[in-house]
Amino acid sequence: MTVSDNFDENVKWFESAFEDCGDIVSRIFPVGHFKQARIFVIYIDNMADSAFISLNVMENFMMGIREVSPEMPIIEKDIYEALRDGGLTVADISESETLEEAALSIMSGDMAVFIEFGEKALIVSSKGFLSRGVTTAETEVVVQGSKEAFSEVIRTNTCLIRRRIRDINLKVKQLKIGRRSQTDIALVYLKGIVREDILAEVLRRLKGIDIDALPDSGYIEQLIADDWKSPFPQGQMTERPDTAAAAILEGRIAIIVDNSPFALLVPVTLNTFFQSAEDYYQHFAIMSFMRIMRFIAGAVAMCLPALYIALTSYHPSMIPMFLTFKMAGSRQGVPLPAFGEIIIMDLAFELLREAGIRLPNAMGGAIGIVGGLIVGQAAVEAGFVSPVVVIVIAITGIAGFTITHNSLVGAFRLLKYLLIILSAMLGLFGFWLGLLAVLIHLVSLRSFGIPYMFPFTSGEANGGTDIKDSLLRFPIFSMKKRPIFASPGDLRRMNNNPTTAKDGADSNNMPL
């Protein structure tokens, strides 16, 4: 419905639309010298900054525009223009031609102003709702590097990225998704570096979402995924602004959802989930070792219990004889087969993990450690499980905590049970059959056209440079080109190596 030239009709529409809304603040008053003009202001208490409105809007309107003499003949159209251009000491002002658009701005924290004889509504940016502010990262903790984390306010999050990328080509494209929630969505990318076909595809999928409400960025990840049946994450969730900025500089797109402290990065590969922000802040040799450990931990978290079942139940001859005797001695009196032992202990560990997450931070860690020790020791003493099984489950759980992204850990935890069942049924044949099925799925999976297993497959597609930031992290000066995500027209991010002693003067002969 368009804004009516009848002032009273506009007022009645808002009174009807916001009926029984006790948090709505509205007022009608005459304007200074223009006694024949009335103004209607409306906003939501605590979502708009009341002090800002009183100082920059209400006072100016009530006092009127001092530069205009009351004796001057006033045309009705001039009243609206004069008040719009000279009655507000506010920088961010826009106009709305429809009442629905004005109502949406009000529900977003702005104030709507209706001036008599005006055919549009003035929208004053007055957002002042409470927020958590910039806090410390909790899920992606690093020893060295930025400690900042995203908050639930979309403008705070885009500001944190702009602080790190001061480039006029950094674009923040804004959308609204959700028929009822009208949630603000921001696509942050670097024009010229992002692939235009990927950007167009992301926009197409986002605009195709038709849903009542969008509470969190996790909804976006599921709704725009290439393969919804896959347990592997097809979008990278991050709470770190430096991680999001680094991804944008590589040609990826950050999707920021209002009311969510996590940004969604697309496209992704399996390799990106084994990378950490800290990998690039310390020496490449140290971080390469840590990255190898993460890959090993991922394999252990998914495969170790199934491998234990296959070897002990079907292929004990593959275990060294001394170790076989030890394991056989520890299993004397245990009434359950290896499959039953693994399932019972693993489910107990999963329950302890969930309990530790739901409990307050001070108690969660203690419950996880003490509960694991007590349950494991009690199960061994009662003869339900062998000590070796407790060790296997403990190592599996620790390996899962080593991986930096929880969404990938969830995929490994789920596939672990598939391998356990196949190993219990078919031994090592079932174990390798399950692994082969997982690898075939990973090779066939894509994220917005990018192979999920890149650069381990099709690594030559980008000149083979992406392998320098995969299993090993090469020195920074050797990674001159951007990854496969970037536009082919702008792949170079570094031109020359930094000046070193071997390139210039001998550092040992420099004068003190």
Secondary structure in CASP SS format (residue, H / E / C, confidence):
PFRMAT SS
TARGET T0000
AUTHOR 0000-0000-0000
METHOD secondary structure of the structure
MODEL  1
M C 1.00
T E 1.00
V C 1.00
S C 1.00
D C 1.00
N C 1.00
F H 1.00
D H 1.00
E H 1.00
N H 1.00
V H 1.00
K H 1.00
W H 1.00
F H 1.00
E H 1.00
S H 1.00
A H 1.00
F C 1.00
E C 1.00
D C 1.00
C C 1.00
G C 1.00
D C 1.00
I E 1.00
V E 1.00
S E 1.00
R E 1.00
I E 1.00
F E 1.00
P E 1.00
V E 1.00
G C 1.00
H C 1.00
F E 1.00
K E 1.00
Q E 1.00
A E 1.00
R E 1.00
I E 1.00
F E 1.00
V E 1.00
I E 1.00
Y E 1.00
I E 1.00
D E 1.00
N C 1.00
M C 1.00
A E 1.00
D C 1.00
S H 1.00
A H 1.00
F H 1.00
I H 1.00
S H 1.00
L H 1.00
N H 1.00
V H 1.00
M H 1.00
E H 1.00
N H 1.00
F H 1.00
M H 1.00
M H 1.00
G C 1.00
I C 1.00
R C 1.00
E C 1.00
V C 1.00
S C 1.00
P C 1.00
E C 1.00
M C 1.00
P C 1.00
I C 1.00
I C 1.00
E H 1.00
K H 1.00
D H 1.00
I H 1.00
Y H 1.00
E H 1.00
A H 1.00
L H 1.00
R H 1.00
D H 1.00
G H 1.00
G C 1.00
L C 1.00
T C 1.00
V C 1.00
A C 1.00
D C 1.00
I E 1.00
S E 1.00
E E 1.00
S E 1.00
E C 1.00
T E 1.00
L H 1.00
E H 1.00
E H 1.00
A H 1.00
A H 1.00
L H 1.00
S H 1.00
I H 1.00
M H 1.00
S C 1.00
G C 1.00
D C 1.00
M E 1.00
A E 1.00
V E 1.00
F E 1.00
I E 1.00
E C 1.00
F C 1.00
G C 1.00
E C 1.00
K C 1.00
A E 1.00
L E 1.00
I E 1.00
V E 1.00
S C 1.00
S C 1.00
K E 1.00
G C 1.00
F C 1.00
L C 1.00
S C 1.00
R C 1.00
G C 1.00
V C 1.00
T C 1.00
T E 1.00
A C 1.00
E C 1.00
T C 1.00
E C 1.00
V C 1.00
V C 1.00
V C 1.00
Q C 1.00
G C 1.00
S C 1.00
K C 1.00
E E 1.00
A C 1.00
F C 1.00
S C 1.00
E C 1.00
V C 1.00
I H 1.00
R H 1.00
T H 1.00
N H 1.00
T H 1.00
C H 1.00
L H 1.00
I H 1.00
R H 1.00
R C 1.00
R C 1.00
I C 1.00
R C 1.00
D C 1.00
I C 1.00
N C 1.00
L E 1.00
K E 1.00
V E 1.00
K E 1.00
Q E 1.00
L E 1.00
K E 1.00
I E 1.00
G C 1.00
R C 1.00
R C 1.00
S C 1.00
Q C 1.00
T E 1.00
D E 1.00
I E 1.00
A E 1.00
L E 1.00
V E 1.00
Y E 1.00
L E 1.00
K C 1.00
G C 1.00
I C 1.00
V E 1.00
R C 1.00
E H 1.00
D H 1.00
I H 1.00
L H 1.00
A H 1.00
E H 1.00
V H 1.00
L H 1.00
R H 1.00
R H 1.00
L H 1.00
K H 1.00
G C 1.00
I C 1.00
D C 1.00
I C 1.00
D C 1.00
A C 1.00
L C 1.00
P C 1.00
D C 1.00
S H 1.00
G H 1.00
Y H 1.00
I H 1.00
E H 1.00
Q H 1.00
L H 1.00
I C 1.00
A C 1.00
D C 1.00
D C 1.00
W C 1.00
K C 1.00
S C 1.00
P C 1.00
F C 1.00
P C 1.00
Q C 1.00
G C 1.00
Q E 1.00
M E 1.00
T E 1.00
E C 1.00
R C 1.00
P H 1.00
D H 1.00
T H 1.00
A H 1.00
A H 1.00
A H 1.00
A H 1.00
I H 1.00
L H 1.00
E C 1.00
G C 1.00
R C 1.00
I E 1.00
A E 1.00
I E 1.00
I E 1.00
V E 1.00
D C 1.00
N C 1.00
S C 1.00
P C 1.00
F C 1.00
A E 1.00
L E 1.00
L E 1.00
V E 1.00
P C 1.00
V C 1.00
T C 1.00
L H 1.00
N H 1.00
T H 1.00
F H 1.00
F H 1.00
Q C 1.00
S C 1.00
A H 1.00
E H 1.00
D H 1.00
Y H 1.00
Y C 1.00
Q C 1.00
H C 1.00
F H 1.00
A H 1.00
I H 1.00
M H 1.00
S H 1.00
F H 1.00
M H 1.00
R H 1.00
I H 1.00
M H 1.00
R H 1.00
F H 1.00
I H 1.00
A H 1.00
G H 1.00
A H 1.00
V H 1.00
A H 1.00
M H 1.00
C H 1.00
L H 1.00
P H 1.00
A H 1.00
L H 1.00
Y H 1.00
I H 1.00
A H 1.00
L H 1.00
T H 1.00
S H 1.00
Y C 1.00
H C 1.00
P H 1.00
S H 1.00
M H 1.00
I C 1.00
P C 1.00
M H 1.00
F H 1.00
L H 1.00
T H 1.00
F H 1.00
K H 1.00
M H 1.00
A H 1.00
G H 1.00
S H 1.00
R C 1.00
Q C 1.00
G C 1.00
V C 1.00
P C 1.00
L C 1.00
P C 1.00
A H 1.00
F H 1.00
G H 1.00
E H 1.00
I H 1.00
I H 1.00
I H 1.00
M H 1.00
D H 1.00
L H 1.00
A H 1.00
F H 1.00
E H 1.00
L H 1.00
L H 1.00
R H 1.00
E H 1.00
A H 1.00
G H 1.00
I H 1.00
R H 1.00
L C 1.00
P C 1.00
N H 1.00
A H 1.00
M H 1.00
G H 1.00
G H 1.00
A H 1.00
I H 1.00
G H 1.00
I H 1.00
V H 1.00
G H 1.00
G H 1.00
L H 1.00
I H 1.00
V H 1.00
G H 1.00
Q H 1.00
A H 1.00
A H 1.00
V H 1.00
E H 1.00
A H 1.00
G C 1.00
F C 1.00
V C 1.00
S C 1.00
P H 1.00
V H 1.00
V H 1.00
V H 1.00
I H 1.00
V H 1.00
I H 1.00
A H 1.00
I H 1.00
T H 1.00
G H 1.00
I H 1.00
A H 1.00
G H 1.00
F H 1.00
T H 1.00
I C 1.00
T C 1.00
H C 1.00
N H 1.00
S H 1.00
L H 1.00
V H 1.00
G H 1.00
A H 1.00
F H 1.00
R H 1.00
L H 1.00
L H 1.00
K H 1.00
Y H 1.00
L H 1.00
L H 1.00
I H 1.00
I H 1.00
L H 1.00
S H 1.00
A H 1.00
M H 1.00
L H 1.00
G C 1.00
L H 1.00
F H 1.00
G H 1.00
F H 1.00
W H 1.00
L H 1.00
G H 1.00
L H 1.00
L H 1.00
A H 1.00
V H 1.00
L H 1.00
I H 1.00
H H 1.00
L H 1.00
V H 1.00
S H 1.00
L C 1.00
R E 1.00
S E 1.00
F C 1.00
G C 1.00
I E 1.00
P E 1.00
Y C 1.00
M C 1.00
F C 1.00
P C 1.00
F C 1.00
T C 1.00
S C 1.00
G H 1.00
E H 1.00
A H 1.00
N H 1.00
G C 1.00
G C 1.00
T H 1.00
D H 1.00
I H 1.00
K H 1.00
D E 1.00
S C 1.00
L C 1.00
L C 1.00
R E 1.00
F C 1.00
P C 1.00
I H 1.00
F H 1.00
S H 1.00
M C 1.00
K C 1.00
K E 1.00
R C 1.00
P C 1.00
I C 1.00
F C 1.00
A E 1.00
S C 1.00
P C 1.00
G C 1.00
D C 1.00
L C 1.00
R E 1.00
R C 1.00
M C 1.00
N C 1.00
N C 1.00
N C 1.00
P C 1.00
T C 1.00
T C 1.00
A C 1.00
K C 1.00
D C 1.00
G C 1.00
A C 1.00
D C 1.00
S H 1.00
N H 1.00
N H 1.00
M C 1.00
P C 1.00
L C 1.00
END
